[in-house]
Amino acid sequence: MDQILVDPSDERRILDFRPLGFRDVAVLGRYSYATAHGALEEHSHGEMLEICFLESGEQTYVVGGTPYQLAGGDLFVTFPGEVHGTGDTPEGKGRLYWMLLFLPKDNRGFLALKPAEARELIDQLLRLPRQFRAAVEIKKTLGRIFEVFDRPGAPLRVADLRNLLLRFLLDVLDSAGRREAPLSLEMQQVCRFIQENLAEPLTVRQLARLVYLSQSRLKARFKAEVGMPPADFIMRQRVERAKAMLAAPETTIAEIAFALGFSTPQYFATVFRRYTGETPSRFRQ
C-alpha cells in the first residue's frame, strides 16, 4: 500500500532527494499531461506527508470516501497513513507537483533546522488544512528546485536545494494562513457569459471586450483567478455539459457535438477523450 513513485516518463519527472543524503524530503514529482490518464488507484505513503500543487487544470481526489475538487492554483495535503486516490475520475489534463516528506518524531533537525524550529515546522505542517489556494511564490520556488537539481556539479548544490525546499514549505504555511480571494466581478461575468454561450464560437478577444480589458490582461487575470486559461475553461465547460447531455439516450452524439459548438462529431470525440480519458460512446455506456 505504501508508495514512493520514482519511475519517470515522457510526461512525468521525479526528483529523488534520498541519494543526496536527505532524510526528510523523499521526492518531488511533476507531471504535465496533455490528455487525461487513468484513475489513480487508492494508496498511502505510510508515515509520510504529501503536499500536492495543481498548477493548471482540474483534479478530483478522494480521501476517506470524501471527494475534493481541485482547480489550478490549489494546494492539497494528505497526512501520514491516509489512503487516497482519484476515485472514478482520471488524472486530469494539466500540470501537478507532489512532494513526499518524512516527519521525524524525535527532536533531530529537519532540513538542518535547530530541534525547536524543526518541531514547530513539523507541528504546523501536520495542522495544515486539507485544501487551500497557493501563494504566487509557490510556482517560482518549485521551478527553481528543478533548475538547481539539474546542476549536479554546482558548488553548494545540496545546500541550495535544502534552502529552496525549506522556502517551499514556508510558502505553503504562508499560503494556508491567507484568506482565499473570491473571483473578481469581471471574471465572474466572463465565466457566466461562457457558461451561457457554450454553443457559440467564443474567442479571447470577445471575452476581453466584454469586460473592457486587453486580451493579454484578460488571459493573465483569468488564469490567476480561475486557475486555467480561458480556452481551457471553455473546453472543460463544454465537456461537463456534454456529460449531462449524454445521459439522455435519445440525443445522438452528433447532435450533442453541434449543440456545443464543435465543428464535427470527430473533433468533439477527440476533445472529450482528452479531458475524460473516454470516448463519448464509452462514457454513455
C-alpha positions in Angstrom: 0.0 0.0 0.0 2.8 2.5 0.8 4.2 4.0 -2.3 7.0 6.3 -3.4 6.8 6.6 -7.2 10.2 7.1 -8.7 9.7 5.9 -12.3 9.8 8.8 -14.8 8.2 9.0 -18.2 8.0 11.5 -21.1 5.2 13.3 -19.2 6.4 12.8 -15.6 9.6 13.9 -13.9 10.5 12.8 -10.4 13.4 14.2 -8.3 14.7 11.7 -5.7 16.5 13.5 -2.9 17.5 10.5 -0.9 20.7 9.7 -2.8 21.8 13.3 -1.9 21.6 12.5 1.8 18.2 14.0 2.5 16.3 12.1 5.3 13.4 14.5 5.4 12.3 15.2 1.8 12.0 12.0 -0.2 10.9 13.0 -3.7 9.4 15.9 -5.7 7.4 14.9 -8.7 5.8 16.8 -11.6 3.6 15.6 -14.3 2.4 17.6 -17.4 -0.5 15.7 -19.0 -1.8 16.8 -22.4 -4.7 14.4 -22.1 -6.4 12.6 -19.2 -4.8 9.5 -17.8 -6.4 6.6 -15.9 -7.7 6.9 -12.4 -5.1 6.9 -9.6 -5.6 3.8 -7.5 -6.0 4.1 -3.8 -2.7 4.1 -1.9 -1.0 5.6 1.1 2.5 6.8 1.8 2.9 5.3 5.3 4.3 7.8 7.7 5.0 10.4 5.0 3.1 13.6 4.4 2.2 14.5 0.8 1.8 18.1 -0.5 0.3 18.5 -4.0 0.2 21.7 -6.0 -2.1 21.7 -9.0 -0.5 24.4 -11.3 -3.1 24.1 -14.0 -6.2 22.1 -14.9 -8.8 20.4 -12.6 -8.5 17.3 -10.5 -10.6 15.2 -8.1 -9.0 13.5 -5.1 -10.8 11.1 -2.7 -9.7 10.7 0.9 -11.6 8.5 3.3 -14.5 8.4 0.9 -14.8 12.2 0.7 -14.2 13.8 -2.7 -12.2 17.1 -3.1 -12.3 19.1 -6.3 -9.1 21.0 -7.1 -8.6 23.8 -9.6 -5.4 25.3 -10.9 -3.6 27.1 -8.1 -4.8 24.8 -5.3 -2.6 23.0 -2.7 -3.8 19.7 -1.4 -2.5 17.7 1.6 -2.7 14.1 2.6 -1.5 13.2 6.0 0.5 10.2 7.2 -1.4 6.9 6.9 -4.3 8.3 4.8 -5.5 6.2 1.9 -6.2 8.4 -1.1 -6.7 8.2 -4.9 -8.8 9.9 -7.6 -11.9 7.6 -7.2 -13.6 7.0 -10.6 -12.1 10.1 -12.2 -9.0 10.1 -14.3 -5.8 12.0 -13.5 -6.8 15.1 -15.5 -5.2 17.2 -18.2 -2.9 19.7 -16.6 0.3 20.1 -14.6 0.7 18.9 -11.0 3.6 18.7 -8.5 3.8 16.5 -5.4 6.2 16.3 -2.6 6.7 13.5 0.0 8.1 14.3 3.4 9.4 12.1 6.2 8.4 13.8 9.5 10.7 12.7 12.4 9.1 12.0 15.7 12.3 12.8 17.7 13.9 16.2 18.0 16.6 15.8 15.3 16.9 18.6 12.8 14.5 18.8 9.9 16.2 20.4 6.8 19.1 21.3 9.1 16.9 23.4 11.4 17.5 23.5 15.1 15.4 21.0 17.0 13.0 23.5 18.4 12.5 25.1 14.9 12.1 21.7 13.3 9.5 20.7 15.8 7.5 23.9 15.2 7.7 23.5 11.4 6.5 19.8 11.7 3.7 20.7 14.0 2.4 23.4 11.7 2.6 21.1 8.6 0.5 18.5 10.5 -2.1 21.2 11.2 -2.4 22.3 7.6 -5.9 22.4 6.1 -6.8 19.8 3.5 -7.1 22.2 0.6 -6.3 25.9 0.1 -5.0 28.3 -2.5 -1.3 28.6 -3.2 0.6 31.9 -3.0 2.1 33.0 -6.2 5.6 32.3 -4.9 5.0 28.5 -4.9 5.3 28.0 -8.7 8.5 30.0 -8.9 10.1 28.1 -6.0 9.2 24.7 -7.4 10.7 25.7 -10.8 13.9 26.8 -9.1 14.2 23.5 -7.3 14.2 21.6 -10.6 16.8 24.0 -12.0 19.2 23.5 -9.2 18.7 19.8 -9.1 19.7 19.6 -12.8 23.2 21.1 -12.0 24.9 18.1 -10.3 28.4 19.7 -10.4 27.4 23.1 -9.0 29.1 24.2 -5.7 26.8 24.2 -2.7 24.1 22.4 -4.7 22.8 20.4 -1.8 22.7 23.5 0.5 20.9 25.4 -2.2 18.3 22.6 -2.6 17.9 22.4 1.2 17.1 26.2 1.4 14.7 26.0 -1.6 12.8 23.1 -0.1 12.5 24.9 3.2 11.4 28.0 1.3 8.7 25.9 -0.4 7.4 24.6 2.9 7.3 28.1 4.5 5.5 29.3 1.4 2.9 26.5 1.9 2.4 27.6 5.5 2.1 31.2 4.5 -0.5 30.2 1.8 -2.6 28.3 4.4 -2.8 31.5 6.5 -4.1 33.7 3.8 -7.8 34.3 3.0 -8.9 33.0 -0.3 -9.9 35.9 -2.6 -13.2 35.4 -4.4 -13.4 35.8 -8.1 -13.5 39.5 -9.2 -16.7 40.8 -10.7 -15.1 40.9 -14.1 -14.1 37.2 -14.0 -17.5 36.2 -12.6 -19.0 38.0 -15.6 -16.7 36.2 -18.1 -17.4 32.8 -16.5 -21.1 33.3 -16.6 -21.0 34.5 -20.2 -19.1 31.4 -21.2 -21.5 29.0 -19.5 -24.5 30.8 -21.1 -23.0 30.7 -24.6 -21.2 27.3 -25.0 -22.7 26.7 -28.4 -21.1 29.9 -29.8 -17.5 30.3 -31.2 -16.2 32.1 -28.2 -12.9 34.0 -28.5 -10.5 35.6 -26.1 -11.0 38.9 -28.0 -14.7 38.7 -27.4 -14.3 37.9 -23.7 -11.8 40.7 -23.2 -14.1 43.3 -24.9 -16.9 42.1 -22.6 -15.1 43.4 -19.5 -13.1 46.2 -21.2 -9.7 44.5 -20.9 -6.9 43.9 -23.3 -6.6 40.3 -24.5 -3.3 39.8 -22.7 -4.6 41.3 -19.5 -7.8 39.1 -19.7 -5.8 35.9 -20.1 -3.4 36.8 -17.2 -6.2 37.7 -14.8 -8.4 34.7 -15.8 -5.6 32.2 -15.3 -4.6 33.8 -12.0 -8.1 33.8 -10.6 -9.8 30.7 -12.2 -6.6 28.5 -12.4 -6.5 27.9 -16.1 -6.5 29.8 -19.4 -9.9 30.9 -20.9 -9.7 28.4 -23.8 -9.1 25.5 -21.4 -12.0 26.6 -19.2 -14.3 26.9 -22.3 -13.5 23.3 -23.3 -13.9 22.0 -19.8 -17.3 23.6 -19.5 -18.4 22.1 -22.9 -17.2 18.6 -21.8 -19.1 18.9 -18.5 -22.3 20.0 -20.3 -21.7 17.1 -22.7 -21.6 14.6 -19.8 -25.1 15.7 -18.7 -26.4 15.6 -22.3 -25.1 12.1 -22.8 -27.4 10.9 -20.1 -30.3 11.4 -22.5 -30.2 8.3 -24.8 -32.5 9.9 -27.4 -29.9 12.6 -28.2 -27.3 11.5 -30.7 -23.6 12.2 -30.2 -23.6 14.3 -33.4 -26.4 16.4 -32.0 -24.6 17.0 -28.8 -21.4 17.9 -30.7 -23.1 20.6 -32.8 -25.2 21.9 -29.9 -21.9 22.6 -28.0 -20.2 24.4 -30.9 -17.9 21.6 -32.1 -17.3 21.7 -35.9 -17.6 17.9 -36.3 -18.5 14.9 -34.1 -15.0 13.6 -34.6 -13.5 16.7 -33.1 -15.9 16.6 -30.2 -14.9 13.0 -29.5 -11.2 13.9 -29.6 -11.7 16.8 -27.1 -14.0 14.7 -24.9 -11.4 11.9 -24.6 -8.6 14.4 -24.0 -10.4 15.6 -20.8 -12.1 12.4 -19.6 -9.9 9.6 -20.9 -13.0 8.1 -22.6 -14.9 8.5 -25.8 -18.5 9.9 -25.7 -19.8 6.5 -26.6 -17.9 4.7 -23.9 -18.9 7.3 -21.3 -22.6 6.9 -22.3 -22.4 3.2 -21.8 
